[in-house]
Amino acid sequence: ATIRDNDELRAKCLVPMAQVVMKLPAKIGDYTDFYASRQHATNVGKMFRDPENALLPNWLHLPVGYHGRASSVVLSGAPVRRPCGQLQKDPQDPKAGSSYGPCRLLDFELEMGVFVGPG
């Protein structure tokens, strides 16, 4: 209640959002990401498996983590470009060859990060 009720203290402690410039507090070299929500784990599973078996049984019993791409960590409001890669022209016929272009499936998610380290 001290900051709420003290105009002078509040002016010293708080910066108006219009004056704030977002910055990344550290260089992200590596991180581990976890499937924290059932919906996200299911959506990702549908990209790689039959939708009926999208959520693997182990997800319900242990944390599932994977190595994340540091290049995907950006500040709120940063532009996001759709990744490109090599795609099968016809998923039913691998002999049809491949093409290069934007990914067909893309999963957006809200991330929350924590910096852990000495000091």
C-alpha positions in Angstrom: 0.0 0.0 0.0 3.0 2.4 0.5 3.6 2.8 -3.3 -0.1 3.0 -4.1 -0.7 5.8 -1.6 2.5 7.8 -2.0 2.6 9.8 -5.3 6.2 10.9 -4.8 7.5 7.4 -4.2 5.4 6.0 -7.1 6.9 8.6 -9.4 10.4 7.4 -8.4 9.6 3.6 -8.7 7.4 3.3 -11.8 8.1 4.3 -15.4 5.2 5.0 -17.7 4.8 2.1 -20.3 5.1 4.6 -23.2 8.6 5.4 -22.0 9.8 1.8 -21.6 12.1 0.2 -24.1 12.1 -3.6 -23.9 15.5 -5.3 -23.9 16.6 -8.9 -23.6 18.5 -9.1 -20.3 21.0 -11.8 -21.4 22.3 -13.5 -24.5 20.4 -16.7 -24.9 22.9 -19.5 -25.8 20.9 -22.6 -25.0 17.7 -23.6 -23.2 15.4 -26.5 -22.5 11.7 -26.2 -23.2 9.0 -28.2 -21.6 5.5 -29.1 -22.9 3.7 -27.4 -20.0 0.1 -27.5 -21.3 -1.9 -30.5 -22.5 -3.2 -28.4 -25.4 0.3 -27.5 -26.7 1.6 -31.0 -26.4 -1.5 -32.3 -28.3 -1.1 -29.6 -31.1 2.5 -30.5 -31.6 1.7 -34.2 -31.5 -0.8 -33.7 -34.3 2.0 -32.2 -36.5 4.0 -35.4 -36.2 1.6 -38.2 -35.6 -1.9 -39.4 -36.3 -4.3 -36.9 -34.6 -5.9 -39.8 -32.7 -2.6 -40.5 -31.0 -1.3 -37.0 -30.8 -0.7 -37.0 -27.0 1.8 -39.7 -26.0 0.8 -41.6 -22.8 4.1 -40.6 -21.0 3.1 -36.9 -21.1 0.5 -37.5 -18.3 3.2 -39.0 -16.0 6.5 -37.2 -16.4 7.7 -33.8 -17.7 8.6 -33.8 -21.3 11.4 -31.4 -22.3 13.3 -30.8 -25.4 16.3 -28.7 -26.6 15.0 -25.3 -27.8 16.3 -23.0 -30.5 17.8 -19.9 -29.0 17.0 -18.0 -32.2 13.3 -18.3 -31.4 13.5 -16.3 -28.2 12.5 -12.7 -29.0 11.0 -9.8 -27.2 7.3 -9.1 -27.1 6.3 -7.2 -30.2 9.2 -8.4 -32.4 8.2 -9.4 -35.9 8.0 -13.2 -36.5 8.8 -14.7 -39.9 7.4 -18.1 -41.0 10.2 -20.6 -41.1 11.1 -22.2 -44.5 12.5 -25.7 -45.1 12.4 -28.7 -47.3 9.0 -30.2 -47.8 7.7 -33.3 -49.5 5.7 -32.4 -52.6 3.3 -35.2 -51.9 3.4 -36.7 -48.4 1.7 -39.8 -49.7 4.4 -40.3 -52.4 8.0 -39.7 -51.1 9.3 -40.4 -54.6 7.6 -37.2 -55.9 10.5 -35.3 -54.5 10.7 -32.2 -52.4 10.5 -28.4 -52.6 11.7 -25.5 -50.5 9.2 -23.1 -49.0 7.4 -21.9 -46.0 6.4 -24.5 -43.4 2.8 -25.9 -43.8 2.2 -26.1 -40.1 3.1 -23.6 -37.5 2.5 -23.7 -33.7 2.5 -20.4 -31.8 2.8 -20.4 -28.1 3.3 -18.0 -25.2 6.5 -18.7 -23.4 7.6 -17.7 -19.9 11.3 -17.9 -19.1 13.4 -17.8 -16.1 17.1 -16.9 -16.0 19.1 -19.3 -13.7 22.7 -18.8 -13.0 25.4 -17.7 -10.5 25.1 -14.4 -8.7 
